[in-house]
Amino acid sequence: MKIHPLLPALFLALATSFSVRADEPPAPAAAAKPATLEDEMKAMNRAFRQLKKQIGDAAQNVSSLALVAKMQTAAGAALEFSPSMASEMPEKDRPAFIADYKVKLQAFIATLARLETALKAGDNAAATQLVTDLNGLQKADHKEFRKPMN
């Protein structure tokens, strides 16, 4: 069996090209789409729906804590935005409306922190009550700050 004289050179070229590529930094990922208030609220809502289903089960406290952390992250990010209703308000009322939105969202975040503490302490009865409180805050705040859905 005779080996073609160019075959070893081909293998060497292939091996060298792979090693060069391995040393190069990875190509940057596609630029992530900037988050919006709607994105943050959807993320919070997904986690909240799951949390409401499992909050009474102490065996799922680790999972519940992870969901609370997702909600805290999304709520913190939502503080950077203004509700879309603000753009429809008279200019003179807009700053007060946005300030009220942020105060209410901070109250929601504070309740999430109390929920986290209750879950870490294994107090699922208190955690269940806090989820009920959060649900009430969500409904009231959505009524005040979210555009009615047509």
C-alpha positions in Angstrom: 0.0 0.0 0.0 1.5 3.3 -1.1 0.5 6.6 0.7 0.0 9.6 -1.5 2.9 12.1 -0.9 0.4 15.0 -0.2 -1.6 13.1 2.4 0.8 13.8 5.4 0.9 17.5 4.5 -3.0 17.5 4.4 -3.2 16.0 7.9 -0.6 18.5 9.2 -2.5 21.4 7.7 -5.8 20.2 9.2 -4.2 19.6 12.6 -2.6 23.1 12.6 -5.9 24.8 11.5 -7.8 23.3 14.5 -5.1 24.2 17.0 -5.1 27.8 15.7 -8.9 28.0 15.9 -8.8 26.7 19.5 -6.5 29.6 20.6 -8.7 32.2 19.0 -11.3 33.9 21.3 -14.8 32.7 20.6 -16.8 34.8 18.3 -19.1 37.2 20.1 -22.7 36.0 20.4 -25.3 37.8 18.6 -26.1 41.1 20.3 -28.9 40.3 22.9 -32.1 42.2 22.4 -32.4 44.9 25.0 -34.9 44.0 27.7 -38.2 45.9 28.0 -40.6 46.3 30.8 -42.8 43.8 29.1 -40.0 41.2 29.0 -39.2 41.7 32.7 -42.9 41.5 33.6 -43.3 38.3 31.6 -40.3 36.7 33.3 -41.7 37.7 36.7 -45.2 36.3 35.8 -43.8 33.0 34.6 -41.9 32.5 37.9 -44.9 33.7 39.9 -47.3 31.3 38.3 -45.0 28.4 39.1 -44.4 29.7 42.6 -48.1 29.9 43.4 -48.5 26.2 42.5 -45.7 25.0 44.8 -45.5 27.4 47.7 -47.3 25.2 50.1 -44.9 22.3 49.6 -41.9 22.5 51.9 -40.1 19.9 49.8 -39.9 22.4 47.0 -38.5 25.3 49.0 -35.2 25.2 47.0 -37.1 25.5 43.8 -39.3 28.2 45.3 -36.2 30.2 46.4 -34.9 30.0 42.8 -38.2 31.3 41.5 -38.2 34.1 44.1 -34.7 35.0 42.9 -35.9 35.2 39.3 -38.7 37.4 40.4 -36.4 39.7 42.3 -34.0 40.0 39.4 -36.9 40.9 37.0 -38.5 43.3 39.4 -35.2 45.0 40.0 -34.7 45.4 36.2 -38.3 46.6 35.9 -37.4 49.6 38.1 -35.3 50.9 35.2 -38.4 51.3 33.0 -41.5 53.4 33.0 -45.0 52.0 32.4 -46.2 52.6 28.8 -49.2 54.4 30.3 -46.8 57.2 31.4 -46.4 58.3 27.8 -50.1 58.9 27.5 -50.3 61.0 30.6 -50.2 64.8 30.7 -46.6 66.0 31.1 -47.3 67.6 34.5 -48.7 64.3 35.9 -46.0 62.0 34.5 -43.2 62.4 37.1 -45.6 61.6 40.0 -47.1 58.6 38.1 -43.6 57.2 37.5 -42.5 57.8 41.1 -45.7 56.0 42.3 -44.9 53.1 40.0 -41.4 52.8 41.4 -42.7 53.0 45.0 -45.2 50.3 44.4 -42.6 48.1 42.7 -40.2 48.6 45.6 -43.0 47.5 48.0 -43.4 44.4 45.8 -39.6 43.8 46.0 -39.7 44.2 49.8 -42.4 41.6 50.0 -40.3 39.3 47.9 -37.5 39.7 50.3 -39.8 38.7 53.2 -40.9 35.7 51.2 -37.3 34.7 50.7 -36.7 34.9 54.4 -39.8 32.8 55.2 -38.8 30.1 52.7 -35.2 30.0 54.1 -36.7 29.6 57.6 -39.0 26.8 56.3 -42.1 28.8 57.3 -44.3 27.8 54.4 -47.5 29.0 56.2 -46.0 32.6 56.2 -44.7 32.1 52.7 -48.1 31.1 51.5 -49.6 34.2 53.1 -46.9 36.4 51.5 -47.7 34.9 48.0 -51.3 35.8 48.6 -50.2 39.3 49.5 -48.0 39.5 46.4 -50.9 38.4 44.3 -53.1 41.2 45.7 -50.3 43.7 45.0 -49.9 42.5 41.5 -53.6 42.8 40.7 -53.9 46.3 42.3 -50.7 47.6 40.6 -51.6 46.2 37.2 -55.0 47.9 37.4 -53.3 51.2 38.2 -50.2 51.0 35.9 -50.9 48.7 33.0 -52.9 49.6 29.9 -56.2 47.8 29.7 -56.1 45.0 27.3 -58.5 45.3 24.4 
